[in-house]
Amino acid sequence: MQKRIDTMKDRIVFWNPNRPKAVEHLNALLDAAIEQSVMTIHYEGTAVGTKRSIQPIGLYSWNGFWYCPAYCFKRQAFRLFRADRIARAEKTDVEQARNLPYESVHSWIQTSESGCKNPVRLQAELTRTGTSKAMSDLDLLKIVDIHKNGSGSINAQIPRTEIDYFADLLWNLGAEAAVIEPREIKLRLKQKAAELLKRYS
């Protein structure tokens, strides 16, 4: 058995991509989660970067990325942040720490999708390729239904404040996704397509 284990060590590798920015802030985010203190971060999302005050719940790694669920004082709601998109992070006393309802990352994962404020219905059809691509994104993975033939569909409630965010996620799937609703996301995708066409015309 020992010989088998030694052989396995040369055959199995757990690899995480090297993302210096993520590593740079992991300790600070973890300290804030343990102490339940507030941090100011400069977050580079899918669009324009923003400055936010957050109170981290904890950290977890998934699909090669580090994620930090936290209470966002700007949105006054819980949000999920990718550590490698945090350009700067520092402690702050601008906002007072709250008593969060989550005692651990596990409890957040179990209950984070139980409610959705000001919801919008998101419906889309995905090809087999689109489904495969969507399954590599944490926010899409949770709402994609896979069909027997390998294609997929989305029929879920999303926060109205996150329409642009989900539009960008679906844009990354290209022609492998067809949005049925909401109208706002369809218009956003048409706008991005027009901008791309103009650039290459």
C-alpha positions in Angstrom: 0.0 0.0 0.0 2.9 2.4 0.8 4.5 1.6 -2.5 1.2 2.3 -4.3 0.7 5.6 -2.5 4.3 6.6 -3.4 3.6 5.8 -7.1 0.3 7.8 -7.0 2.2 10.9 -5.8 3.9 11.0 -9.2 0.6 10.5 -11.1 -1.7 13.0 -9.4 -1.2 16.8 -9.2 -3.4 19.4 -7.7 -2.6 22.6 -9.6 -3.7 26.1 -9.0 -2.8 28.8 -11.6 -0.3 31.4 -10.4 -2.3 34.6 -9.8 -0.1 37.0 -7.8 -2.9 39.5 -7.1 -5.0 36.8 -5.6 -2.2 35.6 -3.3 -1.4 39.1 -2.3 -4.8 39.7 -0.7 -5.7 36.2 0.6 -4.1 36.8 4.0 -5.8 40.2 4.5 -9.2 38.8 3.4 -8.8 35.8 5.7 -7.8 38.0 8.7 -10.8 40.2 8.1 -13.1 37.1 7.9 -11.7 35.7 11.2 -11.8 39.1 13.0 -15.1 40.0 11.3 -13.8 43.4 10.4 -14.5 45.6 7.4 -12.2 46.2 4.4 -12.1 48.6 1.6 -11.3 47.0 -1.8 -10.8 48.2 -5.3 -12.6 45.6 -7.4 -12.0 45.0 -11.1 -15.2 43.3 -12.2 -16.4 42.6 -15.8 -16.9 46.4 -16.5 -15.5 49.4 -14.7 -13.6 48.9 -11.4 -15.3 50.0 -8.2 -14.3 50.9 -4.7 -16.3 49.0 -2.1 -16.4 48.3 1.6 -16.9 44.7 2.4 -17.1 42.4 5.4 -15.7 39.0 4.4 -17.4 35.7 5.5 -14.4 33.6 4.5 -12.6 32.1 1.5 -12.8 29.1 -0.7 -11.1 27.8 -3.8 -13.0 26.5 -6.9 -11.9 25.7 -10.4 -8.5 27.4 -10.0 -9.9 30.6 -8.5 -10.1 31.9 -4.9 -13.6 33.3 -4.0 -14.6 35.6 -1.1 -18.3 35.8 -0.1 -18.8 39.0 1.8 -21.4 41.6 2.8 -21.1 44.5 0.4 -22.0 47.9 2.0 -22.3 49.5 -1.4 -25.0 47.0 -2.5 -26.3 46.4 1.0 -26.4 42.7 0.2 -24.1 39.7 0.1 -21.9 39.3 -2.9 -19.3 36.9 -4.2 -15.9 38.4 -5.1 -13.0 36.8 -7.0 -9.7 37.4 -5.1 -7.7 37.9 -8.3 -10.0 40.7 -9.3 -9.2 42.7 -6.1 -6.6 45.3 -7.0 -6.2 46.7 -3.5 -7.5 45.7 -0.1 -7.0 47.4 3.3 -8.8 47.6 6.6 -11.1 50.5 7.1 -13.3 52.0 9.8 -15.6 53.8 7.4 -18.3 51.2 8.0 -19.1 49.5 11.2 -18.9 45.7 11.2 -22.3 43.9 11.3 -23.4 40.7 13.0 -23.6 38.5 9.8 -26.0 35.6 9.8 -23.3 33.2 8.5 -20.9 31.5 10.9 -18.9 29.8 8.1 -18.4 29.7 4.4 -20.4 26.4 4.3 -23.4 28.0 5.9 -23.3 30.8 3.3 -23.1 28.3 0.4 -26.1 26.4 1.8 -28.3 29.4 2.2 -27.0 32.1 -0.3 -29.5 31.2 -3.0 -32.6 30.9 -0.8 -33.7 34.4 -1.6 -33.3 37.0 -4.3 -34.2 40.7 -3.8 -35.9 42.5 -6.7 -35.6 39.5 -9.0 -35.6 39.3 -12.8 -36.3 36.1 -14.7 -33.3 34.9 -16.8 -34.1 32.4 -19.5 -31.6 31.2 -22.1 -30.9 28.1 -24.3 -27.4 26.7 -24.5 -25.7 24.5 -27.1 -23.6 21.6 -25.9 -20.5 23.7 -26.3 -22.2 26.6 -24.5 -23.3 24.3 -21.6 -19.7 23.0 -21.3 -18.3 26.6 -21.1 -21.0 27.7 -18.7 -20.2 24.9 -16.3 -16.7 26.4 -15.9 -18.1 29.6 -14.4 -19.3 29.4 -10.8 -22.2 31.8 -11.2 -23.6 30.1 -14.3 -22.9 26.6 -13.0 -25.4 27.0 -10.2 -28.3 27.9 -12.6 -27.7 25.8 -15.7 -29.9 22.7 -16.3 -28.2 20.1 -18.4 -30.3 18.1 -20.9 -29.8 14.5 -21.9 -28.3 15.4 -25.2 -25.7 17.6 -23.5 -27.3 21.0 -24.3 -28.6 23.1 -21.5 -30.9 25.9 -20.4 -31.2 28.6 -17.8 -34.5 29.4 -16.0 -33.6 31.3 -12.9 -34.2 34.4 -10.8 -31.3 36.9 -10.7 -31.1 40.2 -8.9 -32.0 43.2 -11.1 -28.8 44.9 -9.9 -26.7 42.1 -11.5 -28.2 42.3 -15.1 -25.1 43.8 -16.6 -22.9 41.2 -14.8 -24.9 38.2 -16.2 -25.0 39.9 -19.6 -21.2 39.9 -19.7 -21.1 36.2 -18.6 -23.5 35.2 -21.4 -21.6 37.4 -23.9 -18.6 35.2 -23.2 -20.5 32.2 -24.5 -21.0 33.9 -27.9 -23.3 32.2 -30.3 -23.5 29.1 -28.0 -26.1 30.9 -25.9 -29.5 32.4 -27.0 -31.1 34.6 -24.4 -34.9 34.6 -24.3 -35.4 37.1 -21.4 -35.0 39.6 -19.9 -35.2 42.2 -22.5 -32.4 44.3 -20.8 -29.8 41.5 -21.3 -30.8 41.0 -25.0 -30.4 44.7 -25.6 -27.0 44.7 -23.8 -25.8 41.8 -26.0 -27.0 43.6 -29.1 -25.1 46.7 -28.0 -21.9 44.8 -27.4 -22.2 43.0 -30.8 -22.7 46.4 -32.6 -19.6 47.8 -30.9 -17.6 44.8 -31.9 -18.8 44.9 -35.5 -18.0 48.7 -35.6 -14.5 48.0 -34.4 -13.8 45.5 -37.2 -15.8 47.2 -40.0 
